[in-house]
Amino acid sequence: MEKKPLPDKVESLGPSQLETLCEEYLRKEDKGIEGLPTLDYLIASVGRQLKDIDIAGMSKDGRIILAQISYSSKSEEKFRQLENASEDIQQAILLYFGKELKKNE
C-alpha cells in the first residue's frame, strides 16, 4: 500500500472530523469575524444526535447556538432544515458551515 498525503482541503476531512473542527473554531475567542459568538459549552453531543443540527450549545453570553455543517451539494436544503429545526427556539443563533449558499434573486 502506497501512502499519499491528503491535500489541505476541507473535502479531505470526514464528517465527524469536520464537525469537530467547526466546534473548536466556535470555541476560539478571536475568529476574525465580528459578532460571531464564542461557544462556551455543548448541550448535545456534536453530530448524529439531532437530525438537522450538528452543533447545539451555549455561547459565553448565554445565547443558544445551533449549527449545521455540510459540504454536500444539498447546501441550500441543509440550511432550510436548520431554520425549520430551530423555529421553536427563540432568538437562537443559527450558523451554517458549508459551501456558499446561492441567493435567490
N, C-alpha and C positions, 0 to 999 in steps of 0.2 A: 504494500500500500504506500503510495506516494503522498507525502504531506505537502499541502499547498496552503499558503497563508490566505486568509479571507480578506477581501477588500474592506477598507474602512468605510463601510456604508451601513446605514440603518437596516437595509434589507438582509445583511449578514446575521442579524440577531434573530433568535427565536422569539415567539410571542411572550413567554414569561421573562426573558431577558429584557425585552423592550419595555414591558410593564415595570420592571424593577428600575430600569434606567429613568423612566419618567417619574416614578415615585421619588427617587433620590434627587432628581432635578427640582421637584417641588419642595424638597426639604432645604435646598440652598437658600441662604438669605439674599444673596446678590445674584439674581438671574439675568440681569441685563434688560429686563422688560419691566417698565414702571407699572405698578399696580397689581402685578401678579402676586397672589397670596403665597405665604410660606406655610407648608404643611407641618403641623405640629404632631398629629398622631392619626393613625388609621382607625376607622370604625368598622371595617370589614377587611378580610384578607384581600390582597391585591389579586386581581384576575379571577376568572372562573366562578366566583361565589355569587355574583349578581349578574343577571342576564345581559343588561345593556350598560353596565357601569363597571369599569376596570379598577378605578381608584375611588374609594369613599373615605373621606377623612375630615378632620377639623383643622382650620387654619389657626395660626398663632393668635389671631384676633377674634377667635370664636365663631367663625363662619364655616358652614358646611362646604366642602369641596367635592365635586363629582367630576370624574374624568373618564373619557373613553379614549382608547388607544387603538389605532388601526392603520395599517399601511396597505390595506387591500384596495381593490378597485371600487369598493362599495362605500367610499368615504362619506358621501352625502347621506346615504341611508343610515350609516352608523351614527352620524351626528343627529339626525332626526330621532333616532331611537333614544339617544341620550336625553334630548329635550323632552320626549314623551315620558321617559322613566322618572324625570325629575319634576313633573308637573305638580305633584302634591307636596313638594318640599319648598317652603317659602324662602326666597332670597338665596338659594344655593348658587355657588359659583360654579358654572359649567365650563369645563376645559376639554378641548379636543386636541389630541396629539395624532397627527397623521399627514397624509398628503393634503395639499392645498385644496380647499373646497371651492368648487366653481360657483360663482354668484349668478343667480338667475337675473337676467336683465329684462 
